[in-house]
Amino acid sequence: MKNIVVLGAGMVGSAIARDLSKNFSVTSVDLNKTALDFLKKDFAVNTIVANLKDKKKIQSAIAKADLVIGAVPGFMGFETCKTVIEAGKNIVDISFFPEDAFELDALAKKKKVTAVVDCGVAPGMDNILLGYHFSRMQVDSFTCMVGGLPFKRTLPFQYKAPFSPIDVIEEYTRPARLIENHEMVTKPALSEPDLVEFENIGTLEAFNTDGLRSLMHTMRVRNMKEQTLRYPGHRLLMENLRDAGMFGTEEVEVNGKKVRPLDVTSKILLPQWKLQPEEEEFTVMRIIISGKEKGKKKMYTYDLFDRYDAATKLSSMARTTGYTCTAVANLVANKQFTRKGIIAPEMIGEEENAFLFILNYLKERGVNYKKSVS
């Protein structure tokens, strides 16, 4: 049986370990012993308590691995991925680190490693869908709208997050890069709001965020943008807080102490944005790909609506992100995808067998992408 080592036992990392343990020998590595004890108690998962900031600890943990999963926080992701590649191990990563993964491409090819990055729901599955159609038609436009939200709407924020508020706030402050008429343009985060209707939910508000990542460099498409989805009203509140300086990163002096406004705001928001155990939440995504196919205008729309699973007690964000990762992990582990170097998800989508396998794998786990064609 092949050995897979999952680096990180957070919300998504744990879901990944649980899913892969059905067909592989899985070892989960984290500094959080409580999270590891939960996995070890209820699932066929081996555990190692280790500080993943320590390169030698990573090297030791992955020594016998046939495949590694990177599920560490973003700020640790690049160095973790580099360490795994240096060890000559294949990796599928969901850490969404801010650095340019392609800086590691030459190293990965030298080590003959397959290193799939950004392999979640978005970025991740949206890239896979675009990659599939890009290789089969002349794509003119790509739009990804995505969001994770609680079912219960509570003012003033109408929002909760499965991760740190600082990570969410980063989406609201970092300028959004879009492709317009083949040129990269930059617009403020939270800009160009639009109300959009979704089955099962109703009206949500879409606005620009910086989520295209690798697609800006790998896909030659005239117009591309990513938008985040929230309940109407949330965007304006966040815009007002941002413009008032509450998300600032420059230190200010308060009672003789220097603090960043962002840190204070995040500390205040953390308990208000924290999802409670077994709280109902959902993930919604709409992908629109249009262009010409065999000389005729064609538009493909993929809609995803996924909710918290009470049976497994897995959040929708863990399911939609984790199962995309585990689908690709199966392809790499079983040598059904063997391309070497840094692999963006759209490169996997180009291969029809891999694309169909991923869709079917997700469907078997109740994650369904509803396709419509016009």
C-alpha positions as CSV (number, residue, x, y, z in Angstrom):
1,M,0.0,0.0,0.0
2,K,1.3,3.4,-1.0
3,N,2.3,5.8,1.8
4,I,0.9,9.4,1.9
5,V,2.1,12.0,4.4
6,V,-0.3,14.9,5.0
7,L,1.5,18.0,6.4
8,G,-1.0,19.9,8.5
9,A,-4.0,18.6,10.4
10,G,-6.2,21.7,10.4
11,M,-9.8,21.7,9.2
12,V,-9.0,20.8,5.5
13,G,-5.9,18.8,6.3
14,S,-7.8,16.5,8.6
15,A,-10.6,16.0,5.9
16,I,-7.9,15.1,3.4
17,A,-6.2,12.6,5.7
18,R,-9.6,11.0,6.5
19,D,-10.5,10.6,2.8
20,L,-7.1,9.3,1.7
21,S,-7.0,6.7,4.5
22,K,-9.7,4.7,2.7
23,N,-7.2,3.6,0.1
24,F,-3.7,4.5,1.3
25,S,-1.5,4.3,4.3
26,V,-1.8,7.8,5.7
27,T,0.3,9.7,8.2
28,S,-0.8,13.1,9.5
29,V,1.8,15.5,10.8
30,D,1.1,18.6,12.9
31,L,2.1,20.3,16.1
32,N,-1.5,20.2,17.4
33,K,-1.6,16.9,19.3
34,T,-5.4,17.3,20.0
35,A,-6.2,17.4,16.3
36,L,-3.9,14.4,15.7
37,D,-5.4,12.4,18.6
38,F,-8.9,12.9,17.0
39,L,-7.7,11.4,13.7
40,K,-5.9,8.6,15.3
41,K,-8.8,7.6,17.5
42,D,-11.5,7.5,14.9
43,F,-9.7,6.9,11.6
44,A,-7.0,4.7,10.2
45,V,-4.4,7.5,10.3
46,N,-0.9,7.4,11.7
47,T,0.3,10.6,13.4
48,I,3.5,12.4,14.1
49,V,3.7,15.5,16.4
50,A,6.2,17.9,14.8
51,N,6.8,21.5,14.2
52,L,6.4,21.9,10.5
53,K,8.5,25.2,10.6
54,D,11.5,22.9,11.2
55,K,12.9,21.7,7.8
56,K,14.6,18.7,9.4
57,K,11.3,17.6,11.0
58,I,9.6,17.7,7.5
59,Q,12.5,15.7,5.9
60,S,12.2,13.0,8.6
61,A,8.4,12.8,8.3
62,I,8.3,12.4,4.5
63,A,11.4,10.1,4.2
64,K,9.3,7.0,3.3
65,A,6.4,8.9,1.6
66,D,5.2,8.0,-1.9
67,L,3.3,11.3,-2.0
68,V,3.1,14.3,0.2
69,I,0.1,16.6,0.8
70,G,0.8,20.2,1.7
71,A,-1.9,21.6,4.0
72,V,0.0,24.1,6.1
73,P,-0.8,27.8,6.6
74,G,-0.1,30.0,3.6
75,F,2.9,31.8,5.2
76,M,4.6,28.4,5.6
77,G,3.6,27.0,2.2
78,F,6.4,28.0,-0.1
79,E,9.3,26.8,2.1
80,T,7.4,23.6,2.9
81,C,6.8,22.8,-0.8
82,K,10.4,23.6,-1.6
83,T,11.6,21.2,1.2
84,V,9.4,18.4,-0.2
85,I,10.6,18.9,-3.7
86,E,14.3,19.0,-2.6
87,A,13.6,15.6,-1.0
88,G,12.5,14.3,-4.4
89,K,8.9,13.7,-3.3
90,N,5.7,14.3,-5.3
91,I,3.4,16.8,-3.6
92,V,-0.2,18.1,-4.0
93,D,-0.5,21.4,-2.1
94,I,-3.4,23.5,-0.9
95,S,-1.5,26.1,1.2
96,F,-2.2,28.9,-1.3
97,F,1.1,30.6,-0.5
98,P,1.6,34.2,-1.8
99,E,5.0,33.5,-3.5
100,D,5.3,32.5,-7.2
101,A,5.3,28.7,-7.2
102,F,6.9,28.6,-10.7
103,E,10.1,29.8,-9.0
104,L,10.4,26.1,-8.0
105,D,9.7,24.7,-11.5
106,A,13.3,24.2,-12.5
107,L,14.0,22.4,-9.1
108,A,11.0,20.2,-9.5
109,K,12.0,19.2,-13.0
110,K,15.6,18.5,-11.9
111,K,14.3,16.3,-9.1
112,K,11.7,14.7,-11.5
113,V,8.9,15.7,-9.1
114,T,5.2,16.3,-9.8
115,A,4.2,19.3,-7.7
116,V,0.6,20.3,-8.0
117,V,-0.1,23.7,-6.3
118,D,-3.3,25.7,-5.6
119,C,-5.3,22.4,-5.6
120,G,-8.5,23.4,-3.7
121,V,-11.9,24.6,-4.8
122,A,-10.9,28.1,-5.9
123,P,-8.2,28.3,-6.8
124,G,-8.2,24.7,-7.9
125,M,-11.4,23.3,-9.3
126,D,-12.2,26.5,-11.3
127,N,-8.7,26.2,-12.9
128,I,-9.4,22.6,-13.8
129,L,-12.6,23.5,-15.5
130,L,-11.1,26.3,-17.5
131,G,-8.1,24.1,-18.4
132,Y,-10.4,21.5,-19.8
133,H,-12.4,23.9,-22.0
134,F,-9.4,26.0,-23.0
135,S,-7.8,23.0,-24.7
136,R,-11.1,22.2,-26.6
137,M,-12.4,25.7,-27.7
138,Q,-11.4,29.3,-28.2
139,V,-12.2,30.7,-24.8
140,D,-12.9,34.4,-24.8
141,S,-14.2,35.0,-21.3
142,F,-13.8,33.4,-17.9
143,T,-15.6,34.4,-14.6
144,C,-15.3,32.7,-11.3
145,M,-17.7,33.7,-8.5
146,V,-17.1,31.9,-5.2
147,G,-17.9,32.2,-1.5
148,G,-18.3,30.3,1.8
149,L,-21.1,31.5,4.1
150,P,-23.0,30.5,7.2
151,F,-26.7,29.7,6.7
152,K,-27.6,31.9,9.6
153,R,-27.3,35.6,8.8
154,T,-26.4,37.7,11.8
155,L,-26.0,41.4,11.6
156,P,-23.8,43.4,11.3
157,F,-21.4,41.1,9.5
158,Q,-23.6,38.3,8.1
159,Y,-20.4,36.3,7.8
160,K,-18.3,33.7,9.5
161,A,-15.0,32.2,8.5
162,P,-13.3,28.8,9.0
163,F,-9.9,30.5,9.2
164,S,-8.3,33.6,10.7
165,P,-10.0,37.0,10.0
166,I,-6.6,38.4,8.8
167,D,-6.7,36.0,5.9
168,V,-10.2,37.2,4.9
169,I,-9.3,40.8,5.4
170,E,-6.3,40.3,3.0
171,E,-8.9,39.6,0.3
172,Y,-10.6,42.9,1.1
173,T,-7.4,45.0,0.9
174,R,-5.1,43.4,-1.7
175,P,-5.7,45.0,-5.2
176,A,-7.6,42.7,-7.6
177,R,-5.8,41.7,-10.8
178,L,-8.0,41.0,-13.7
179,I,-7.5,40.4,-17.4
180,E,-9.3,42.8,-19.8
181,N,-8.8,42.6,-23.5
182,H,-5.7,40.4,-22.9
183,E,-4.1,43.1,-20.6
184,M,-3.7,42.8,-16.9
185,V,-5.5,45.6,-15.0
186,T,-5.6,46.3,-11.3
187,K,-8.7,47.4,-9.5
188,P,-9.5,47.9,-5.8
189,A,-10.6,44.9,-3.9
190,L,-14.4,45.0,-3.2
191,S,-14.9,47.0,-6.4
192,E,-17.6,46.6,-9.1
193,P,-20.3,45.0,-6.9
194,D,-23.1,43.1,-8.6
195,L,-26.2,41.3,-7.2
196,V,-26.5,37.7,-8.5
197,E,-29.2,35.1,-8.0
198,F,-28.5,31.6,-6.9
199,E,-30.7,28.5,-6.5
200,N,-31.2,27.4,-2.9
201,I,-29.8,30.7,-1.6
202,G,-31.3,33.7,-3.2
203,T,-29.5,37.0,-3.8
204,L,-25.8,37.3,-3.1
205,E,-23.4,40.1,-3.9
206,A,-20.3,39.6,-6.1
207,F,-17.2,41.9,-6.0
208,N,-13.7,41.9,-7.3
209,T,-10.9,40.0,-5.5
210,D,-7.4,38.9,-6.4
211,G,-7.9,35.2,-7.1
212,L,-6.8,34.4,-10.7
213,R,-3.3,33.5,-9.6
214,S,-1.6,31.2,-12.1
215,L,-4.4,31.7,-14.7
216,M,-3.0,35.1,-15.5
217,H,0.1,33.5,-16.9
218,T,-0.9,30.1,-18.2
219,M,-4.2,30.9,-20.0
220,R,-4.4,33.2,-23.0
221,V,-8.0,34.4,-22.5
222,R,-9.3,37.9,-23.5
223,N,-11.2,38.6,-20.3
224,M,-10.8,36.9,-16.9
225,K,-11.9,37.8,-13.4
226,E,-12.5,36.3,-10.0
227,Q,-15.2,37.6,-7.7
228,T,-16.0,36.8,-4.0
229,L,-19.6,36.2,-3.0
230,R,-21.2,37.5,0.3
231,Y,-24.6,38.3,1.6
232,P,-25.7,41.9,0.5
233,G,-24.5,44.5,2.9
234,H,-21.3,42.8,4.0
235,R,-19.2,44.3,1.3
236,L,-20.1,47.9,2.1
237,L,-19.4,47.4,5.8
238,M,-16.0,46.0,5.0
239,E,-15.3,48.8,2.6
240,N,-16.2,51.4,5.2
241,L,-13.9,49.7,7.8
242,R,-11.1,49.5,5.3
243,D,-11.4,53.1,4.3
244,A,-11.5,54.2,7.9
245,G,-8.1,52.6,8.4
246,M,-9.3,49.6,10.6
247,F,-7.3,47.2,8.3
248,G,-4.1,49.3,8.3
249,T,-0.7,47.6,8.8
250,E,1.2,50.7,9.9
251,E,1.7,50.8,13.6
252,V,-0.1,53.5,15.7
253,E,0.6,54.4,19.3
254,V,-2.1,53.7,21.9
255,N,-1.4,54.4,25.6
256,G,2.3,54.2,25.0
257,K,2.1,50.9,23.0
258,K,2.5,50.5,19.3
259,V,-0.1,48.3,17.6
260,R,-1.3,47.6,14.0
261,P,-5.0,48.5,13.5
262,L,-5.3,45.2,11.5
263,D,-4.3,43.2,14.5
264,V,-6.8,44.9,16.8
265,T,-9.6,44.6,14.3
266,S,-8.8,40.9,13.7
267,K,-8.8,40.2,17.5
268,I,-12.2,41.8,17.8
269,L,-13.6,40.0,14.8
270,L,-12.2,36.5,15.6
271,P,-15.0,35.5,18.1
272,Q,-17.7,37.1,16.0
273,W,-16.6,35.4,12.8
274,K,-15.8,32.0,14.3
275,L,-17.9,29.1,13.1
276,Q,-19.4,27.2,16.0
277,P,-19.0,23.4,16.2
278,E,-21.4,21.7,13.7
279,E,-22.7,25.1,12.5
280,E,-24.4,24.9,9.2
281,E,-22.5,26.6,6.4
282,F,-22.2,26.3,2.6
283,T,-20.0,26.8,-0.4
284,V,-21.3,28.4,-3.5
285,M,-19.5,28.8,-6.8
286,R,-20.4,29.7,-10.4
287,I,-18.0,29.3,-13.3
288,I,-18.8,30.9,-16.6
289,I,-16.7,30.0,-19.6
290,S,-17.6,31.4,-23.0
291,G,-16.1,31.6,-26.5
292,K,-16.3,29.7,-29.8
293,E,-16.4,25.9,-30.2
294,K,-16.2,24.4,-33.7
295,G,-17.0,27.9,-35.1
296,K,-20.1,28.4,-33.0
297,K,-20.6,30.6,-29.9
298,K,-20.8,28.5,-26.7
299,M,-21.1,29.3,-23.0
300,Y,-20.6,26.7,-20.3
301,T,-21.8,27.4,-16.8
302,Y,-20.9,25.3,-13.8
303,D,-22.8,25.8,-10.5
304,L,-21.7,24.3,-7.2
305,F,-23.8,24.4,-4.0
306,D,-22.4,22.3,-1.2
307,R,-23.3,22.3,2.5
308,Y,-22.0,21.1,5.9
309,D,-22.3,17.3,6.1
310,A,-23.9,16.4,9.5
311,A,-23.1,12.7,9.0
312,T,-19.3,13.2,8.8
313,K,-19.3,16.6,10.6
314,L,-17.2,18.0,7.8
315,S,-17.7,21.6,6.8
316,S,-18.4,22.4,3.2
317,M,-15.2,24.3,2.8
318,A,-13.3,21.2,4.0
319,R,-15.2,19.0,1.6
320,T,-15.0,21.1,-1.5
321,T,-11.3,22.0,-1.0
322,G,-10.2,18.7,0.5
323,Y,-11.8,16.4,-2.0
324,T,-10.5,18.3,-5.0
325,C,-7.0,17.8,-3.5
326,T,-7.6,14.1,-2.8
327,A,-8.9,13.4,-6.3
328,V,-5.7,14.9,-7.7
329,A,-3.7,13.0,-5.1
330,N,-5.1,9.7,-6.3
331,L,-4.2,10.6,-9.9
332,V,-0.6,11.4,-8.9
333,A,-0.2,8.5,-6.5
334,N,-1.5,6.0,-9.0
335,K,0.7,7.5,-11.8
336,Q,-2.4,8.5,-13.9
337,F,-0.8,12.0,-14.0
338,T,2.9,12.0,-14.3
339,R,3.9,15.4,-15.8
340,K,7.0,16.8,-14.0
341,G,7.6,20.3,-12.6
342,I,5.2,22.9,-11.0
343,I,1.7,22.0,-12.1
344,A,-1.1,24.5,-11.9
345,P,-4.5,22.8,-11.7
346,E,-5.5,24.0,-15.2
347,M,-2.7,21.8,-16.6
348,I,-4.5,18.7,-15.1
349,G,-7.8,19.8,-16.6
350,E,-6.3,19.7,-20.1
351,E,-6.2,15.9,-19.9
352,E,-9.7,14.5,-20.4
353,N,-9.3,11.3,-18.4
354,A,-8.0,13.2,-15.4
355,F,-10.8,15.8,-15.7
356,L,-13.5,13.2,-15.8
357,F,-11.9,11.2,-13.0
358,I,-12.0,14.4,-10.8
359,L,-15.6,15.2,-11.5
360,N,-16.7,11.6,-10.8
361,Y,-14.5,11.4,-7.6
362,L,-16.2,14.6,-6.3
363,K,-19.7,13.3,-7.3
364,E,-19.1,10.1,-5.4
365,R,-18.6,12.3,-2.3
366,G,-21.6,14.4,-2.9
367,V,-19.8,17.4,-4.4
368,N,-21.7,18.1,-7.6
369,Y,-20.9,20.6,-10.3
370,K,-24.1,21.3,-12.3
371,K,-23.3,22.1,-15.9
372,S,-25.5,24.0,-18.3
373,V,-24.7,24.9,-21.9
374,S,-26.0,27.7,-24.1
